[in-house]
Amino acid sequence: MPDSKTANPYLILFALWLMMFSASSQLIIMVPILPDIAATLGVNAFWQGMLLTAYALSLGVSALITGPASDRIGRRLILLYGTALMAVTLVLHTVAESYVLLFSMRLLAGVGGGMLTSGSVAYVGDYFPYDQRGWANGWVMSGTAFGQVAGIPIGKILASSFGYRWPFLMFAIPMALSAVLIWRYVPQPDADLDDKRLTPTRLIEKYKNVLRGPDAVNAVLSYLLMFSGFGLFTSFLPSWLESSVGVQGYEIAILFAIGGTANILASPLGGRVSDKIGRKPIVVWASLVLGLLMAVAPLYISGFTVAAVLFFFAMALIGIRVSPLQSLITALVPDRQRGLLMGLAMSVGQSGFGLGSFVASATYGTYGYLSNAAAGALAMIAMAGLVHWGLPEPSLHSSDSTSSPSPSTNSPSVAEAP
């Protein structure tokens, strides 16, 4: 195992970046290739949607279990097992010649996704000092946006030309490479891990104990509002742009590439700035401006150009606040509860996205897209208030070591389960 004191932090970030690129791309590619899957397997819209639901539910359950598990065995092993599982599962997508097999592969991919989404943020919290976590999280999360810009168009071309299985094989290659990089170059951070056996009873007790602290509850609720607002705003945005504004299908693809570019530029910038001035100002003001933009977007979008400009700024605001919020949450609990809290936040966030999409589908037909955008704006404003009044801002310079700051110097610690 590589030594944490001699490890190259840039190699660590590249391994995590490549992992997030692959993990996000294999998820996002499902939306544009659903018609190809339907044509090949002969399934209706309901069963197409179930492929997305299966992944989200599996990811949520996985994060709830593997987050606390990483508090005991370490983040490195969780990331190593998760990347290996995801790489093998993506390869197995190529032999999924029936809907049942493909559905099973999406469930397995969700298990791997739950290990990686919570594990990556918790790892950054363990390895990097608090005043560098914004920068580190920003670069790692830019891998997600890069998949939207580069990975998705290539994947769609492969699916249209050779079949829906080929994009998964394409994303299995960088995922396997990230597993090798984690094995060779990513060390186990010097964190205070839980040395007690993780039984189902103790897992429940650990969740009860961490949620007794208002900071942890507010952190989880902030993820719920963030993801639900995104689901409300984006779920029917393409449909509304095509049916009511007259934007063409290929222009929608360009629109999302523009949004991904904005996210790539904004994520590292937001993280770096938050390392200098604090996390809360970035998260609060970005959420407030994003809420205002969501509220007025349906009133001002009259064509592709205006939509592209507003969507660029919306995705930039989304990107600029993610890494500061993640960095803030990693400092709210001790090392041995960091994986548990991030797993819970990620799981609730996925549920929030599903909830937002469900509400959007229920109101879009009756009240139009304006109702979706207004509800998304309210979620963003509520999130800004929750972060401002409900989460503490730890000192940026509480620790100079490469391990995480001591919880006692950052925020009130949460009682550990017996």
N, C-alpha and C positions, 0 to 999 in steps of 0.2 A: 504494500500500500504506500502511495506517495506520502512524503512528510509535509505536514502543514506549514512548517517554517520555511522550507525551501521551495514550495510550490509556486508556479508562475500564475499570478492572479488573472492575467490576460488569457492564458490557456483555459483556466477554470471558466471564465466568462464566455469564451468561445464555445466550450463544450455545452454549457447551459443554453447559450443562444441557439446553437444548432438543434438541441433537444426541443426547445420551444418552437422553433421554425417547423420542425417535422410534426410535432404534436398538434399544433394549431392548424397546419395545412391539411393534414389528413382529416380533420374535423370540418373545416370550412369547405373543402372540396365536395363534401356530400351534397350541399345545396345545389350547385350547378349541374352535378351529374345524376341527380335523381331521375330526370327524364330518361337518361340512358339506362339506368337500372330498371325503370318501369318497362321500357321497350324490350329489354333482354329477358327479364324474369316474369313479365306479365302481371305486375301487381298494381293495385289502384292507389289513389292518393293517400288513403288512410294508412296503408301498410308502408308506403314510402315515408310518411311522417313518423311512423313507429321506429324506423331506423335511427332517426335523430333522437327520439325520446329514449330509446334503449341506451344509447351512448350517454346521454345526460344523466339518467337515473343511475346507471352503473358507475359513472364518474363520481356522483354525489355520495353513494354508499362507500365506494373505495376510499375517497378522501377522508370520510369519517373514521375509517378503521386504520388506514395506513399513515394518516397524520400522527395520531398518538403512537403508532408503532415506531415511527421515526424518532420519537422522543426517547425510545428505549434502545434501539439498535443503531441509531445514527442516520443522518440524512444521506450520507454517501451510499450506503447499501440500498436504501429505498430508491434512490435515483438510478443506481446500477441495475437493480431488479426491474424497475419500471421501464427503462429504456430497452432492456433485453426483451421483456415481455411485449412491448409495443412493436419492436422490430420484427419479432417472430410472427405476431398477430397480423401485421400489415402484409407480410409475405403470404400468410395463409389466406388472405383475401383473394389472392389470385386463383385459388382452387375452390372458392365458394361459388359453386355453380347452381345453387338453389337459394331461395329466399331464406329458408331456415338456417342454412350454413352462414349466409351473409349476416343475418340477424345475430347469430352466435358470435361471429367475429366482431361485430360492433359492441356487443356486451364485453368481450375480452379487452377490446381497445379502450373502452371506458374505464376498466379496472386500471390499466396502465396510465391512462390520462389522469385519474385521481391521484396516483402515486407521484406523478411528475408536476402537476400544477401546484399542489401544496408543498411538495418537497423542495422545489426550486427556490421558492420565496423563503422557506424556513432555512435552507442552506445558506442563502445570502445573509440572512439574519445571524447565523452562527459564525460565519467565516469573516465577514467584513465588519469593521467598526461602524458604529451608528452614523458617524459623519461621512461615510462613504457608501452607505447602502442605497441612497437615492441614485447615485451614479451607476452602481452595479445593477440594481433592479431595472433602471432605465434601459441599459444595453441588453439585458437578458430579454425584457419584454418587447424590445424592437424586433426580435426574431419572429414574434407573432405577426406583426404588421408586414414584415418582409414576405412572409408566406402569402399574404393577401395580394401583394404587388406582383411577385414573381412566381410563387408556387402555384397559385390557383389558375392563372391563364395557361401555364404549361400543362397542368393536370387536366384541364378541360379539353385542351387540344388532344392529349393522349387518349382521353376517354372517347372523344368523338371519332378518332381515327382507328383505335385498336380495341376499344371496349372499356367498360367502367373499372376493370380490375387493374389496369396499368398504372393509374395515378397512385394507388396504394403501394405498388412495388417501387415506384419512384421515390416515395417518401420513406419507405423502409430503409433505403440506402443511407441517407443522412442520419436516420435514427440509429442504425447500427454503428455508424461512425461515432456518434455521440456516446454510445455505450462504451466503445473502445477508449475514447478520450477520457471518460469518467474513470474507467478502470485504471488507466495509465497515469493520469495527471491530476485528478481531482481527489484531494485528501479528505479524511474525516476531520472536521474542525474540532478544536479543543473546547468542547461545550460540556456543560454540566447536564448529563443525560440521566434519565430515570433508570435505576437499576432494579426495579421491582417488576415481577411478572405481570404481563398485561392479560388479565382474564376478562371475560364479558362483564362480570360484576364490577371489576375495578375500572373498566373503560367507562361504564355508566357513571361511576362515582367521580371519575376525573372530569367528565363533562359537567356534572352537577357543580363541582367545586370551581371550575374555571368560570362558569356562568354566574356564580355568586358575586363576582366583581362587576360593577357597572361598566368599567372600561371595556371589558371583553364583550359584554352584551351589545354595547354601542358600536363596537368594531364590526361585529357580525351583522348588525342592522344596517350599517353603512354599506356593506357589500350587497345586502338585499336590495337597498334602494338604488345603488349604482347599476346593478345588473338588470333590475326590473325596469328602470328608466330607459336603459339601452334597448331592451326588448320592446317596450312600448313605442319608442321612436323609430326603430329600424325595421320591425317585422313587416309592415305594410308600406314602407317608403317606396320600394321599387314598384309595387303594384299601383300606388297612387301616382307616381311619376309617369308611368306608362299610360294609365287610363285617363287621368285628369289633366296632366301637363303636356303630354305628347312626347315624352322622352322615349327614344328607341331602345331596344334591348341591348344593342352593342354599346350604347352610351351609358347604360346602367353599369356594364362591366368596367368601362373607363372611369366612371364615377367612383366605384369602389377601389380601383387602383389609385386614384387621386387621394382618396381617404386613407388608404394604407401608407402612401408616401408621407402624408401629414403626420401620421402616427409614428413612423420611423424617425422623422425629424424631431418630433415633440417629446417622445419618451425619454431619450437620454438628456435632453435639455431640461425637462421638468425635474428629473432626478438630480441633476447637477446643481440647479438653482436651489432646490430644496435642501441640499447639503449645506448651502451657505446661509439661507434666510429662515429655514424651518419648513416643516412639512405642512402644517395646518394652513398657512396663508395660501399656498399653492392649491391645495385641495378645495378649500372653501371658495376662493375667488373663481377658480376654473369651473366649479360646479354651478355657481351663480350665473356666470356668463353663459355657460352651456345651457342652463335652464331658460335664460332669456332667448338664446338663439333658437332653441327648440320651439318656444312659444310663437315666435314670429316667422319661422321658416315657411309654414304653409301660406302665409299671407303675402310673402314676397317672391316665392319661387314661381317664375313664369316661363322658364325654359331651362335648357341644359346648362348654360353658362352660369346663371344665378345659382342653380342647384349645386354645381361643381364648387363654386366659391364658398357657399354656406356649408357644404358637406366637408370641405377641406378644413375649415375652421372648427367645425363640430368634432371631427376626428382628432384634430390637433389638441383640442381641449380635453377630449377623452384620454389621449395618450399622455398629456402633460401631468395629469393628476394620479395616474395609476401607480407609478413607482413611488411617489411620496406617500401615498396611502399605505402601500404595502410595507414600506420602511417604517412608518409610524406604528403599524400594528405589530411588527416583529419586536418592538421594544416595550410592549405593554405587559408581557408576561415573562417569567423566567425561561431559560433555555429548555428545560424539561417539559414545558407546556407550549412551546412555540409551534411545534408540528401539529399539536392538537387544535390550537386556535386557528392556524391557517387552514387546516383541513376542514374545520367547521365553517370558516368563512367562505371557502371555495364551494363547499357543498351547498350552503345557503344561497350563495351567489348564483349557482346554476339553477336552483329552484326559483330564484327571483327572475331570472331571464325567462324561464318557462311561464311563470305567473304573468309577467309583463306581456309576453306574446299571446297568452290566452285572453287577457283582458283586451288587448288590441284587436284580436279576432272577433271578440264579442261586440265591440263598439264601432269597428270600422264600417261595417255594412249599414248600421243604423244612423250613426252620427258623423261618419266621414273621418278622414285622416286628421282633421283639425283636433278631434277629441283625443286621438292617440298622442299627438304632439303635445297637447296641453297637459295630459296626464304624465307624460315623460318629463315635462318641465317642472311639474309639481314634485315629482320624485327627486329631481336634481336639487331643487331648493330645499326640500326636507333633508336631503343628505348634507348639504352645506351647513344647515343649522345643527344637525346632529354632530358633525365633526367639530364644529366651532365650540359648542357648549358641552359636548359629551365625551370628548377624547382629550387627554392631557398631551402636552408637547414636551417630550423629554429634551434634556440638554443635548445639543449637537456634539459637544466636546467632553462628554462624560467619561470617555475611555479612549486611550491611544493604542490599545492592543489590537491584534487581528481577530480576537474573539469578540463576542457580543458584549456590550456593556452590562455590568451587574444590574439586575432588576432593581436593587435597592437604591441605585443612584439615578434611575430613570423614571420609575413610576411605582405606584403601590403594587407589591407582589400579590399574587393570588394564592390562596392556600392550596397546598398540594394534597391530593387524595391520599388516604392512608394505604 
